[in-house]
């Protein structure tokens, strides 16, 4: 459980908060008739589910623990839900209405809305430089039987430690809790352990692109036609860090192997069923690709407090304030 602590005032945009890990997807309307292209398109759309918050459908809450410290607040035990509304930003392929899914949680004094990111905010994020970034993945993590994919302790927080504020140099540190991060002046950037996609550069991509379906779909096609390296190159052009693109590419490839048949049958289906549960294709991706993605990537939309077209229970969303100077 994240401790309840006061948050710092944010310079401009409205403040958001935090809770624990998970990744987001979005559905795409695929019109290509070529089977290979259809497969690639369907499975790339799936990868978006992971990148936004894998693990558990919208109707079933994932492991969620609130946070409150240097950028975190609230928690499943503290959040009062006024209705059954899920957290997200419904799109054309979500399959849920705004009354079922919206970018907010709680009500009254416990109400929370995620930060609204301006173009200047995103430019500022990209100006930060991560020192000692993670190394590129040498092998496919889905082939690593020794990889620990168990959910991390609920209280863990990945935090930004500013090394040189004028130059915007920083390092990432996994702290035992949000309170521990705040105590040493660190700024929480997402719940859980730091990983391949925890940089502020990757946060800028997630926060600045509400619908990654179309661009990532094209990268999936590039990877299907030109191999892993082609997919990685395309993802780099979207703005992801070098450390992050590999896990995205490997995720797409693993989902293609594990969920091909079910996803081909649901190419044009909404991401959610009428009751809020995920469709079978996305559920397959979350079951077979989600745990590794979350363990390796670190950052997801859900554990960063960012809404996506895949709707989630508020109890599983991290309320991150993102209080960067």
N, C-alpha and C positions, 0 to 999 in steps of 0.2 A: 504494500500500500504506500503510495507516495505521501510524504508528510505535507500538511497544509501550511503553506508559508506565503508571505506577501510577495507579489511580483513587482518588478521594476516597471516604471512607466515607459511606454514605447514612444520613440520620437514622433512618428507620424501615423502609420497605419493602425487600425484597431487591433487590440491584443487578442491573441489566441492562447492555448494552453497544452497539456499532455496526458497520456495514459500508455499502455504497452504495445508490443510489436505485432506485425503482420504486413503484406503488400497489396495494387489495384489493377483491374483490367477494364476493358471496354469492348462492346460488341461492334462488329463491322458488318455492313451490308455488302456481301461479296458477289460480284457480278461476273467474274471470269468463268469460262466454261472449261478451260483446261484443268484437268484434275490436279496436276502438280501445283499450279498456281493457287487453286482453291485450298489445297492442303496447307500451303505456306501461309495464305491469308488467314485461314481459320486459326492456325496455331500461333501466329504472331499476335492475333487479337487476344489469345489466351495468355500470352506472356504478360500482357498488360494487367491481367488479374493479379499476377504475382507482384509486379512492380507496384501495385497499389495497395496490396494488403492481402496476402494469402492466408488460408487457414480458416475453415468454417464459413458457411454460407451466411447470407444476411439474416436469415431467420435464426441462426444459431450463433450466439455470441462467442467470440474467440477469447483467449485469455486476456483480460483487460484489467489493468491496474492504473489508477489515476496517478497524477503527479502534481507536485506543487513545490516549486523552488525557483531557481533562476530560469524561468521560462516554462514551468510546468504547473498545472493546477488541477484540482479535482480528482476524481477516480470513480470507478464503478460503485464503490460503497458510498460515495458522497453525492453522486449525481442523481438528481431527481428528474425522471423523465415525465414530461407532461402528457405524452402520448406514445404511440408505438412507432413514431417517425424514426426512420433510419438515417444515418449520417452519410451524406454524399451529395453529388451534383448530377442529378439525372440528365442523361443525354437521349438522343433519338433512339438508341438501341438498348437503353437501360431496362425498359419494360415496366417501370414504376412511375407513378405520378409524383408531383411536388408535395402532395399531402402524405405520401408514403415515405419519401426520402428528401431530405433537405440539408444544406450545409450549416447545421446548428445542432446543439444538444442541450438538454436541460431546460429549466424554466425559472422564472423569478430570479432570486439572488444566485441561483446555481446555473443560470443560462450561460452558454458559451458559444461564440461564433469564431471560426478560424480567421486568422489574419488575412486581410485583403492585400495582395501584392501589386504594387504599382510598377511601371516600367523602370522607374528610378531605383526601386527596391531591388529588382532583379539585376540591374546593372551593378549595383553596389555589391551584391552577393558574388557576382562573377569577378569582381576586383580583388577578392580575397585570395591569398595564395597559401595552399596547404603545404607545410613542410613535412618531409618524410612520409609521402603518400604511400598507400598500400602497393605492393608489387603486383604486376599483372599475373593472372592465373596461368600457371604453367601447364595444367592439365584440366580436363573436364571434371568439375567437382562432383558431377552426378555419377562418376565412375569411382569415386573415392569411398570405399566401404567404411573407412575409419573416421570419416567426417562426423562430428558431433552435431546432430540436427535438433537436439532437444531444446525446447524453449529456454531462454536464459532466465535467471531469477527476475521476478517481476519488477523489482526496484531499480535495476540497472538503468543507467542513462549514458548516452554518448554525448560528450560535451566538447565544445570549442574552447581551447585555451589560447588566448591572444598572446603572441610572443613579441610582436612589434606592431602596436596599433597604428601608427602613422603609415607604415608600409603594408598594413593589413596582412601580416604573416601570422599564421596560426597552426596549432597542432590539434589532433583529435585524441581524446582520452576517454576510455570507458570508466565511468565512476560508479561506485557501489550504490549511489542513490542521487536523486536530484538535489537533495539537501547537501550532500557531500560535495557535489559540483559547485553549488552556490557558495559554500563555505570557503572555497579557495579561489573564488572569482571566475569560475568557468561558466559558460553559457550552454545550456542544454539545447541540442539540435534534434535529437530524437530519442525515443525510449529504446532500451535494450543495448546490446553491444555495438561498438563501432565496427564497420565492415567496409567492403569494397565501394559502396555507393554512399558513404556517409559525408562526403565533402560538401561544402557550400556550393560548389560548381554543380553538383548533381541535384542539390536542393533547388537551385535556380531552374533546372530543367523541369522538375516535378511541379514546382509552384507556378511556373510560367506557362505551362502547356496543359490546359485542363483536359484536352482530348489528344492523347498520344497515339490513338489508333491509326490514323492515316499515315503519319511519318514512319512509325515502327512497322506497319504493314509493308511498306516499301522496303524497309531494311530486311524484313523476313524473306521477301521475294529475292532480294539481292543475295542473301545467305543461301537460299534454296538453290539458286542458279550458280552462284560462284563460290560456295563453300563458306566455312566459318570466317575466314579472313575478310571476305566481302561483306558479310553481315556486320562484323566489327567495325569496318571502315565506315559503313553507312551510319551506324549508331554514334560514332564519334562526331560525325557531321551534324548530329542533332544537338550536340553540346555536352553529352555525357563525358565524364572523366575516363581516362584510359583504364583506370582500375575498375570502373563500373561496367563498361561495355561488355567485357567477357562474360560476366555472369548472366547478363541479359541474353546474349547470343546462345550460351549453353542452355539456358532455360527454354528458349524457343525450340532448340533441337531435341531436348529431352521430351518436351510435351508432344512434339511431332511423333516420337516413337511410342509414347505411352497412351495417347488419347486420339489417335488418328480417326478411327472408325466413328466414335461417338461425336467427334467434332465435325466431321464431314456431314453427318446427319442433321446438325444444328447450325449450319453456316449462317442462316438468316434469322435464327431465333433470338429473341431478346435475352439479355444477360440474366434477367431474373424471371422467376415464375410469378404468377399473380400474388402468391402469398409471401413474396419477398425472398424466397430461397433462390440459390444460384441454379442456373441450368446445368444439365449433366456434363456438358463440355467444360465449363469453367470449374465445376466441382472436381472433375477429373484432373485438371491442371493443378488445382490447389492441393489435391491429395498426393499427386505423383511428383510435382515440380516445386510446389510451394515451400516445403520444409528446408530444402537445400538452398533455394533462393534466399529465404529470410536469414538463414544461418550465415551465408556468405556475403550477401549484399549489405546487411546491417540496416540501412535506411529503407523504409517503405513509405508509401503515402499515409497509411493508417497510423504507423508509429511516429509519424512526423506531424500528425494533425492536419493533413491535407485532404480535402474532399476529392472524390473522383466519381466517374459514372458507375462504379460498382458500389452499392450501398451497404453499409455496415452497422451493426448495433453500436450505439454510443458507448457502451461499456468496454468496447474493444478499441476505441480510438484514443490515441495519446493527445492530450491537450498541451501542445507545445507553443510557447509564447514567441520564440524566435527573436530574442532581444539583442540583435547584433548592432554594434555602434556604427 
